[in-house]
């Protein structure tokens, strides 16, 4: 069983920055692929950024150059640094972990609102 707890969301003005954190319980974090997803009002959940257990990253085209995903295996935590935020980045952001044979786990989500 893995528990994921997101934090760092909030209200920010356009052009501002936020850093989301996702703390994972358990002992499989360093072997797990991690991802940040978001669900905007009226839209389906979409992948924002992912990072493999080996540190390879991928990003949605809409956030490339603005968002950075990283992980700290010593702290069982994955981060999403979000810069140059836009109103269209407003969404609930979710953390996900995945490990072959263990399945996928999701956090409860954290709200990010970009508005002036």
Beta strands, then each sheet from edge to edge (+ up, - down):
strand 1: 4-7
strand 2: 10-12
strand 3: 18-24
strand 4: 33-39
strand 5: 46-51
strand 6: 57-59
strand 7: 67-72
strand 8: 77-82
strand 9: 91-99
strand 10: 103-106
strand 11: 110-114
sheet 1: 1+ 3- 8+ 7-
sheet 2: 2+ 11+ 9- 4+ 5- 6+
sheet 3: 2+ 11+ 9- 10+
end
